[in-house]
Amino acid sequence: MYQELTPAGDSAVAELAAKYGVSTDAVRTLLDAVNAGRGSMAQFYIPELGGGGQWMRGGMTMVGNMFDHGLKARVDGLCRDLSSVLAQHQVYPPAQNSTGFGGNWWPSGLGSPSSSGGQNGSQYAYFPGSRRLAVLAGGKLSVFDTLDHSIGGVQQQQGGGPGSLEFTSQYGTFTAASLPLVDPAPGEPAQNPAPQAQNPVPQAQNPASQVQNPAPQVQNSPSDIGEITSSIEALASLHSKGILTDDEFFTKKAELLKRI
């Protein structure tokens, strides 16, 4: 059984099914696969799309019939569109709704969030218009600048306590602590002139503050290396079964190794 989707998720599935001429069941299965691969890769088995296959963002797509280039292009397009949907929209509903705080707990100047929720004693609210993320943990409210992240999901770190939420964007998974902190005074809008001193552009260019820039952290993260290793192992399996030729295997392997 599929996990429940938000209205935005249901709408995206229907639109992509119509766009690519496939069933909504096929799109739902592929959506879960791309989500499991954190938006950058997917492993799936969908009879409608040629059976078993793999996809990795950046150009690697494998389907049951390696010579069906039309099918490969369709799968690649679907996966890329689903990755974009996951990065830009709240596709899966939060585990809990934000309740029990007597109304909005975030600063009124932030407006209405595109998504909010809570898990294990931590609350969050995301405001893409003002590029702000509000987090309430252990009774303490913190507001962060989301830089150029498009947050599309949230989860609790395994074994984590209050404040250990992880967020997912087009750059992968990260914590709020990796973002610049913008703490407004009580009752003040978060986007007042004072926090603008922590403008994300100078921080991204200043070597001393690059530790707060999430993009470089993701490029060489262990999770990326693990994904590339898994893809190479999958290629080796296909090669040993005779599905890939020597030239195809070594060419794809070399392309993947260049990304480490």
Secondary structure as a PSIPRED ss2 file (coil, helix, strand):
# PSIPRED VFORMAT (PSIPRED V4.0)

   1 M C   1.000  0.000  0.000
   2 Y C   1.000  0.000  0.000
   3 Q C   1.000  0.000  0.000
   4 E C   1.000  0.000  0.000
   5 L C   1.000  0.000  0.000
   6 T C   1.000  0.000  0.000
   7 P H   0.000  1.000  0.000
   8 A H   0.000  1.000  0.000
   9 G H   0.000  1.000  0.000
  10 D H   0.000  1.000  0.000
  11 S H   0.000  1.000  0.000
  12 A H   0.000  1.000  0.000
  13 V H   0.000  1.000  0.000
  14 A H   0.000  1.000  0.000
  15 E H   0.000  1.000  0.000
  16 L H   0.000  1.000  0.000
  17 A H   0.000  1.000  0.000
  18 A H   0.000  1.000  0.000
  19 K H   0.000  1.000  0.000
  20 Y H   0.000  1.000  0.000
  21 G C   1.000  0.000  0.000
  22 V C   1.000  0.000  0.000
  23 S C   1.000  0.000  0.000
  24 T H   0.000  1.000  0.000
  25 D H   0.000  1.000  0.000
  26 A H   0.000  1.000  0.000
  27 V H   0.000  1.000  0.000
  28 R H   0.000  1.000  0.000
  29 T H   0.000  1.000  0.000
  30 L H   0.000  1.000  0.000
  31 L H   0.000  1.000  0.000
  32 D H   0.000  1.000  0.000
  33 A H   0.000  1.000  0.000
  34 V H   0.000  1.000  0.000
  35 N H   0.000  1.000  0.000
  36 A H   0.000  1.000  0.000
  37 G C   1.000  0.000  0.000
  38 R C   1.000  0.000  0.000
  39 G C   1.000  0.000  0.000
  40 S C   1.000  0.000  0.000
  41 M E   0.000  0.000  1.000
  42 A E   0.000  0.000  1.000
  43 Q E   0.000  0.000  1.000
  44 F E   0.000  0.000  1.000
  45 Y E   0.000  0.000  1.000
  46 I E   0.000  0.000  1.000
  47 P H   0.000  1.000  0.000
  48 E H   0.000  1.000  0.000
  49 L H   0.000  1.000  0.000
  50 G C   1.000  0.000  0.000
  51 G E   0.000  0.000  1.000
  52 G E   0.000  0.000  1.000
  53 G E   0.000  0.000  1.000
  54 Q E   0.000  0.000  1.000
  55 W E   0.000  0.000  1.000
  56 M E   0.000  0.000  1.000
  57 R C   1.000  0.000  0.000
  58 G C   1.000  0.000  0.000
  59 G C   1.000  0.000  0.000
  60 M E   0.000  0.000  1.000
  61 T E   0.000  0.000  1.000
  62 M E   0.000  0.000  1.000
  63 V C   1.000  0.000  0.000
  64 G C   1.000  0.000  0.000
  65 N C   1.000  0.000  0.000
  66 M C   1.000  0.000  0.000
  67 F C   1.000  0.000  0.000
  68 D C   1.000  0.000  0.000
  69 H H   0.000  1.000  0.000
  70 G H   0.000  1.000  0.000
  71 L H   0.000  1.000  0.000
  72 K H   0.000  1.000  0.000
  73 A H   0.000  1.000  0.000
  74 R H   0.000  1.000  0.000
  75 V H   0.000  1.000  0.000
  76 D H   0.000  1.000  0.000
  77 G H   0.000  1.000  0.000
  78 L H   0.000  1.000  0.000
  79 C H   0.000  1.000  0.000
  80 R H   0.000  1.000  0.000
  81 D H   0.000  1.000  0.000
  82 L H   0.000  1.000  0.000
  83 S H   0.000  1.000  0.000
  84 S H   0.000  1.000  0.000
  85 V H   0.000  1.000  0.000
  86 L H   0.000  1.000  0.000
  87 A H   0.000  1.000  0.000
  88 Q H   0.000  1.000  0.000
  89 H C   1.000  0.000  0.000
  90 Q C   1.000  0.000  0.000
  91 V C   1.000  0.000  0.000
  92 Y C   1.000  0.000  0.000
  93 P C   1.000  0.000  0.000
  94 P C   1.000  0.000  0.000
  95 A C   1.000  0.000  0.000
  96 Q C   1.000  0.000  0.000
  97 N C   1.000  0.000  0.000
  98 S C   1.000  0.000  0.000
  99 T C   1.000  0.000  0.000
 100 G C   1.000  0.000  0.000
 101 F C   1.000  0.000  0.000
 102 G C   1.000  0.000  0.000
 103 G C   1.000  0.000  0.000
 104 N C   1.000  0.000  0.000
 105 W C   1.000  0.000  0.000
 106 W C   1.000  0.000  0.000
 107 P C   1.000  0.000  0.000
 108 S H   0.000  1.000  0.000
 109 G H   0.000  1.000  0.000
 110 L H   0.000  1.000  0.000
 111 G C   1.000  0.000  0.000
 112 S C   1.000  0.000  0.000
 113 P C   1.000  0.000  0.000
 114 S C   1.000  0.000  0.000
 115 S E   0.000  0.000  1.000
 116 S E   0.000  0.000  1.000
 117 G E   0.000  0.000  1.000
 118 G E   0.000  0.000  1.000
 119 Q E   0.000  0.000  1.000
 120 N C   1.000  0.000  0.000
 121 G C   1.000  0.000  0.000
 122 S E   0.000  0.000  1.000
 123 Q E   0.000  0.000  1.000
 124 Y E   0.000  0.000  1.000
 125 A E   0.000  0.000  1.000
 126 Y E   0.000  0.000  1.000
 127 F E   0.000  0.000  1.000
 128 P C   1.000  0.000  0.000
 129 G C   1.000  0.000  0.000
 130 S C   1.000  0.000  0.000
 131 R C   1.000  0.000  0.000
 132 R E   0.000  0.000  1.000
 133 L E   0.000  0.000  1.000
 134 A E   0.000  0.000  1.000
 135 V E   0.000  0.000  1.000
 136 L E   0.000  0.000  1.000
 137 A E   0.000  0.000  1.000
 138 G C   1.000  0.000  0.000
 139 G C   1.000  0.000  0.000
 140 K E   0.000  0.000  1.000
 141 L E   0.000  0.000  1.000
 142 S E   0.000  0.000  1.000
 143 V E   0.000  0.000  1.000
 144 F E   0.000  0.000  1.000
 145 D E   0.000  0.000  1.000
 146 T C   1.000  0.000  0.000
 147 L C   1.000  0.000  0.000
 148 D C   1.000  0.000  0.000
 149 H C   1.000  0.000  0.000
 150 S C   1.000  0.000  0.000
 151 I C   1.000  0.000  0.000
 152 G C   1.000  0.000  0.000
 153 G E   0.000  0.000  1.000
 154 V E   0.000  0.000  1.000
 155 Q E   0.000  0.000  1.000
 156 Q E   0.000  0.000  1.000
 157 Q C   1.000  0.000  0.000
 158 Q C   1.000  0.000  0.000
 159 G C   1.000  0.000  0.000
 160 G C   1.000  0.000  0.000
 161 G C   1.000  0.000  0.000
 162 P C   1.000  0.000  0.000
 163 G C   1.000  0.000  0.000
 164 S C   1.000  0.000  0.000
 165 L E   0.000  0.000  1.000
 166 E E   0.000  0.000  1.000
 167 F E   0.000  0.000  1.000
 168 T E   0.000  0.000  1.000
 169 S E   0.000  0.000  1.000
 170 Q C   1.000  0.000  0.000
 171 Y C   1.000  0.000  0.000
 172 G E   0.000  0.000  1.000
 173 T E   0.000  0.000  1.000
 174 F E   0.000  0.000  1.000
 175 T E   0.000  0.000  1.000
 176 A H   0.000  1.000  0.000
 177 A H   0.000  1.000  0.000
 178 S H   0.000  1.000  0.000
 179 L C   1.000  0.000  0.000
 180 P C   1.000  0.000  0.000
 181 L E   0.000  0.000  1.000
 182 V C   1.000  0.000  0.000
 183 D C   1.000  0.000  0.000
 184 P C   1.000  0.000  0.000
 185 A C   1.000  0.000  0.000
 186 P C   1.000  0.000  0.000
 187 G C   1.000  0.000  0.000
 188 E C   1.000  0.000  0.000
 189 P C   1.000  0.000  0.000
 190 A C   1.000  0.000  0.000
 191 Q C   1.000  0.000  0.000
 192 N C   1.000  0.000  0.000
 193 P C   1.000  0.000  0.000
 194 A C   1.000  0.000  0.000
 195 P H   0.000  1.000  0.000
 196 Q H   0.000  1.000  0.000
 197 A H   0.000  1.000  0.000
 198 Q H   0.000  1.000  0.000
 199 N C   1.000  0.000  0.000
 200 P H   0.000  1.000  0.000
 201 V H   0.000  1.000  0.000
 202 P H   0.000  1.000  0.000
 203 Q H   0.000  1.000  0.000
 204 A H   0.000  1.000  0.000
 205 Q H   0.000  1.000  0.000
 206 N C   1.000  0.000  0.000
 207 P H   0.000  1.000  0.000
 208 A H   0.000  1.000  0.000
 209 S H   0.000  1.000  0.000
 210 Q H   0.000  1.000  0.000
 211 V H   0.000  1.000  0.000
 212 Q H   0.000  1.000  0.000
 213 N C   1.000  0.000  0.000
 214 P H   0.000  1.000  0.000
 215 A H   0.000  1.000  0.000
 216 P H   0.000  1.000  0.000
 217 Q H   0.000  1.000  0.000
 218 V H   0.000  1.000  0.000
 219 Q H   0.000  1.000  0.000
 220 N C   1.000  0.000  0.000
 221 S C   1.000  0.000  0.000
 222 P H   0.000  1.000  0.000
 223 S H   0.000  1.000  0.000
 224 D H   0.000  1.000  0.000
 225 I H   0.000  1.000  0.000
 226 G H   0.000  1.000  0.000
 227 E H   0.000  1.000  0.000
 228 I H   0.000  1.000  0.000
 229 T H   0.000  1.000  0.000
 230 S H   0.000  1.000  0.000
 231 S H   0.000  1.000  0.000
 232 I H   0.000  1.000  0.000
 233 E H   0.000  1.000  0.000
 234 A H   0.000  1.000  0.000
 235 L H   0.000  1.000  0.000
 236 A H   0.000  1.000  0.000
 237 S H   0.000  1.000  0.000
 238 L H   0.000  1.000  0.000
 239 H H   0.000  1.000  0.000
 240 S H   0.000  1.000  0.000
 241 K C   1.000  0.000  0.000
 242 G C   1.000  0.000  0.000
 243 I C   1.000  0.000  0.000
 244 L C   1.000  0.000  0.000
 245 T C   1.000  0.000  0.000
 246 D H   0.000  1.000  0.000
 247 D H   0.000  1.000  0.000
 248 E H   0.000  1.000  0.000
 249 F H   0.000  1.000  0.000
 250 F H   0.000  1.000  0.000
 251 T H   0.000  1.000  0.000
 252 K H   0.000  1.000  0.000
 253 K H   0.000  1.000  0.000
 254 A H   0.000  1.000  0.000
 255 E H   0.000  1.000  0.000
 256 L H   0.000  1.000  0.000
 257 L H   0.000  1.000  0.000
 258 K C   1.000  0.000  0.000
 259 R C   1.000  0.000  0.000
 260 I C   1.000  0.000  0.000
